[in-house]
Amino acid sequence: MTSPVPSAPVPAPSATPAATGALPGLRDIHPPPDVPFWPPAPGWIGLAALLVLVLLVLAVREWRFRRTLAYQALREFDARAGSAPAGDARALAAAASGVMKRLAQAGEGKAMVQTGDDWAAYLCAGKAGFDAETAAFLALAPYLPPDAGAAPPIDPARLSSAVRRWIRARA
């Protein structure tokens, strides 16, 4: 075992002549300046550019949707349904029938002129098709007298939402 080496006594820092002479010459600690608001960091610029790009894509999609056949058909259906008496399923179905037939002809061609049971079968077929009872009512509604109610009790709100769903699916 080795014996510890005796160390020389270390003088106190205030006792050294170099420390007493340098202390008055020290300046206060200065923190760095505040981060300026402008110009932003590159990450914020990239985020802003991404946000502008997303908004531009959404605006173009909305503009393209407004030019589609579905949007125009829905607007025409809303206009016709707005002129129909409130709660009158027959008037609502008659208003929807014209729009739906024109939409079907635009998609299938002029050869697609169907009436009666053929039209009801076409309304039942495919994506977002109607149930048989509602399709039969839609096929007959334009030919019923104005004072005739719905033979089967049809809810006008349910009929309107089904017509909207059919228009969106077909256009």
DRENDO-1510 file (C-alpha; in Angstrom, 1 decimal, always signed):
<recs>
REC; n; res; u; v; w
REC; 1; MET; +0.0; +0.0; +0.0 .
REC; 2; THR; +1.3; +3.4; -0.9 .
REC; 3; SER; +1.1; +6.3; +1.3 .
REC; 4; PRO; -0.8; +9.3; +0.2 .
REC; 5; VAL; +1.2; +12.1; -1.3 .
REC; 6; PRO; +1.0; +15.1; +0.9 .
REC; 7; SER; -0.3; +18.0; -1.1 .
REC; 8; ALA; +0.8; +21.5; -0.8 .
REC; 9; PRO; -1.7; +23.9; +0.7 .
REC; 10; VAL; -3.8; +25.6; -2.0 .
REC; 11; PRO; -4.3; +29.3; -1.3 .
REC; 12; ALA; -7.8; +30.7; -1.3 .
REC; 13; PRO; -8.9; +32.2; -4.6 .
REC; 14; SER; -9.3; +35.7; -3.0 .
REC; 15; ALA; -5.8; +35.5; -1.7 .
REC; 16; THR; -4.2; +35.2; -5.2 .
REC; 17; PRO; -3.0; +38.5; -6.7 .
REC; 18; ALA; -4.3; +37.5; -10.2 .
REC; 19; ALA; -7.9; +37.0; -9.0 .
REC; 20; THR; -8.0; +40.3; -7.1 .
REC; 21; GLY; -6.9; +42.2; -10.2 .
REC; 22; ALA; -9.2; +40.5; -12.7 .
REC; 23; LEU; -12.5; +40.7; -10.7 .
REC; 24; PRO; -13.2; +44.3; -11.3 .
REC; 25; GLY; -12.6; +43.9; -15.0 .
REC; 26; LEU; -15.3; +41.2; -15.5 .
REC; 27; ARG; -18.6; +42.1; -17.2 .
REC; 28; ASP; -22.1; +40.9; -16.5 .
REC; 29; ILE; -23.5; +37.8; -18.2 .
REC; 30; HIS; -25.5; +38.8; -21.3 .
REC; 31; PRO; -28.2; +36.3; -22.5 .
REC; 32; PRO; -28.6; +35.8; -26.2 .
REC; 33; PRO; -31.1; +38.2; -28.0 .
REC; 34; ASP; -34.7; +37.2; -28.3 .
REC; 35; VAL; -35.7; +35.1; -31.3 .
REC; 36; PRO; -37.2; +37.5; -33.8 .
REC; 37; PHE; -40.8; +37.0; -35.1 .
REC; 38; TRP; -39.7; +37.5; -38.7 .
REC; 39; PRO; -38.3; +35.8; -40.7 .
REC; 40; PRO; -39.8; +32.5; -39.6 .
REC; 41; ALA; -37.8; +29.3; -39.3 .
REC; 42; PRO; -37.7; +27.1; -42.5 .
REC; 43; GLY; -40.0; +24.6; -40.8 .
REC; 44; TRP; -42.8; +27.2; -40.5 .
REC; 45; ILE; -42.3; +28.2; -44.1 .
REC; 46; GLY; -42.7; +24.6; -45.2 .
REC; 47; LEU; -45.8; +24.1; -43.0 .
REC; 48; ALA; -47.4; +27.3; -44.4 .
REC; 49; ALA; -46.6; +26.1; -48.0 .
REC; 50; LEU; -48.1; +22.7; -47.2 .
REC; 51; LEU; -51.3; +24.4; -45.8 .
REC; 52; VAL; -51.6; +26.6; -48.9 .
REC; 53; LEU; -51.2; +23.5; -51.1 .
REC; 54; VAL; -53.9; +21.5; -49.2 .
REC; 55; LEU; -56.3; +24.5; -49.3 .
REC; 56; LEU; -55.6; +24.8; -53.1 .
REC; 57; VAL; -56.3; +21.1; -53.7 .
REC; 58; LEU; -59.6; +21.3; -51.7 .
REC; 59; ALA; -60.7; +24.4; -53.6 .
REC; 60; VAL; -60.0; +22.7; -56.9 .
REC; 61; ARG; -61.9; +19.6; -55.8 .
REC; 62; GLU; -64.9; +21.8; -54.7 .
REC; 63; TRP; -64.8; +23.7; -58.0 .
REC; 64; ARG; -64.7; +20.4; -60.0 .
REC; 65; PHE; -67.6; +19.0; -57.9 .
REC; 66; ARG; -69.7; +22.1; -58.6 .
REC; 67; ARG; -69.3; +21.5; -62.3 .
REC; 68; THR; -70.4; +17.8; -62.1 .
REC; 69; LEU; -73.7; +16.5; -63.2 .
REC; 70; ALA; -74.5; +15.3; -59.6 .
REC; 71; TYR; -74.2; +18.8; -58.2 .
REC; 72; GLN; -76.4; +20.3; -61.0 .
REC; 73; ALA; -79.0; +17.6; -60.6 .
REC; 74; LEU; -79.1; +18.1; -56.8 .
REC; 75; ARG; -79.5; +21.8; -57.2 .
REC; 76; GLU; -82.4; +21.2; -59.7 .
REC; 77; PHE; -84.0; +18.7; -57.3 .
REC; 78; ASP; -83.7; +21.2; -54.5 .
REC; 79; ALA; -85.3; +23.9; -56.6 .
REC; 80; ARG; -88.2; +21.6; -57.6 .
REC; 81; ALA; -88.6; +20.1; -54.1 .
REC; 82; GLY; -88.7; +23.6; -52.7 .
REC; 83; SER; -91.7; +24.5; -54.8 .
REC; 84; ALA; -93.6; +21.4; -53.8 .
REC; 85; PRO; -95.9; +21.7; -50.8 .
REC; 86; ALA; -94.3; +20.7; -47.5 .
REC; 87; GLY; -95.1; +17.2; -46.5 .
REC; 88; ASP; -96.5; +16.2; -49.9 .
REC; 89; ALA; -94.7; +13.0; -50.9 .
REC; 90; ARG; -96.5; +12.8; -54.2 .
REC; 91; ALA; -95.4; +16.3; -55.3 .
REC; 92; LEU; -91.8; +15.6; -54.1 .
REC; 93; ALA; -91.8; +12.3; -56.0 .
REC; 94; ALA; -93.1; +14.0; -59.1 .
REC; 95; ALA; -90.4; +16.7; -58.8 .
REC; 96; ALA; -87.7; +14.0; -58.3 .
REC; 97; SER; -88.9; +11.9; -61.2 .
REC; 98; GLY; -88.1; +14.4; -63.9 .
REC; 99; VAL; -84.6; +15.0; -62.6 .
REC; 100; MET; -83.9; +11.3; -62.1 .
REC; 101; LYS; -85.1; +10.4; -65.6 .
REC; 102; ARG; -82.9; +13.1; -67.2 .
REC; 103; LEU; -80.0; +11.9; -65.2 .
REC; 104; ALA; -80.6; +8.3; -66.2 .
REC; 105; GLN; -80.8; +9.4; -69.9 .
REC; 106; ALA; -77.6; +11.3; -69.6 .
REC; 107; GLY; -75.8; +8.3; -68.2 .
REC; 108; GLU; -77.4; +5.5; -70.3 .
REC; 109; GLY; -78.2; +7.4; -73.5 .
REC; 110; LYS; -81.4; +8.3; -75.3 .
REC; 111; ALA; -82.3; +4.7; -75.7 .
REC; 112; MET; -83.0; +4.5; -71.9 .
REC; 113; VAL; -86.6; +5.8; -72.0 .
REC; 114; GLN; -88.4; +3.6; -69.5 .
REC; 115; THR; -91.8; +4.0; -67.8 .
REC; 116; GLY; -93.9; +2.1; -65.3 .
REC; 117; ASP; -92.5; -1.2; -64.0 .
REC; 118; ASP; -89.4; -1.0; -66.1 .
REC; 119; TRP; -88.6; +2.4; -64.6 .
REC; 120; ALA; -89.3; +1.0; -61.1 .
REC; 121; ALA; -87.0; -1.9; -61.7 .
REC; 122; TYR; -84.3; +0.4; -63.0 .
REC; 123; LEU; -84.6; +2.5; -59.8 .
REC; 124; CYS; -84.2; -0.6; -57.6 .
REC; 125; ALA; -81.2; -1.9; -59.4 .
REC; 126; GLY; -77.6; -1.0; -58.8 .
REC; 127; LYS; -75.8; +1.1; -56.2 .
REC; 128; ALA; -78.1; +3.1; -53.8 .
REC; 129; GLY; -81.2; +1.5; -55.4 .
REC; 130; PHE; -84.7; +2.1; -53.9 .
REC; 131; ASP; -86.8; -0.5; -52.2 .
REC; 132; ALA; -89.6; -1.9; -54.4 .
REC; 133; GLU; -92.4; +0.1; -52.7 .
REC; 134; THR; -90.6; +3.5; -53.0 .
REC; 135; ALA; -89.5; +2.7; -56.6 .
REC; 136; ALA; -93.1; +1.9; -57.7 .
REC; 137; PHE; -94.3; +5.1; -56.1 .
REC; 138; LEU; -91.7; +7.1; -57.9 .
REC; 139; ALA; -92.7; +5.5; -61.2 .
REC; 140; LEU; -96.3; +6.4; -60.7 .
REC; 141; ALA; -96.1; +9.8; -58.9 .
REC; 142; PRO; -95.9; +12.1; -62.0 .
REC; 143; TYR; -99.1; +10.6; -63.3 .
REC; 144; LEU; -101.2; +10.8; -60.1 .
REC; 145; PRO; -103.6; +13.6; -59.7 .
REC; 146; PRO; -102.4; +16.5; -57.4 .
REC; 147; ASP; -104.9; +15.7; -54.6 .
REC; 148; ALA; -103.9; +12.0; -54.5 .
REC; 149; GLY; -101.8; +11.2; -51.5 .
REC; 150; ALA; -99.1; +8.5; -51.4 .
REC; 151; ALA; -100.8; +5.1; -51.7 .
REC; 152; PRO; -98.2; +3.5; -49.4 .
REC; 153; PRO; -97.4; +5.9; -46.5 .
REC; 154; ILE; -94.0; +7.4; -47.7 .
REC; 155; ASP; -92.1; +9.7; -45.4 .
REC; 156; PRO; -91.1; +12.8; -47.5 .
REC; 157; ALA; -87.9; +13.3; -45.6 .
REC; 158; ARG; -86.9; +9.7; -46.2 .
REC; 159; LEU; -87.9; +9.9; -49.8 .
REC; 160; SER; -85.8; +13.1; -50.3 .
REC; 161; SER; -82.7; +11.6; -48.7 .
REC; 162; ALA; -83.1; +8.4; -50.8 .
REC; 163; VAL; -83.4; +10.5; -54.0 .
REC; 164; ARG; -80.3; +12.5; -53.1 .
REC; 165; ARG; -78.4; +9.3; -52.4 .
REC; 166; TRP; -79.5; +7.9; -55.8 .
REC; 167; ILE; -78.5; +11.0; -57.6 .
REC; 168; ARG; -75.0; +11.0; -56.0 .
REC; 169; ALA; -74.5; +7.4; -56.9 .
REC; 170; ARG; -75.7; +7.6; -60.5 .
REC; 171; ALA; -74.0; +10.9; -61.6 .
</recs>
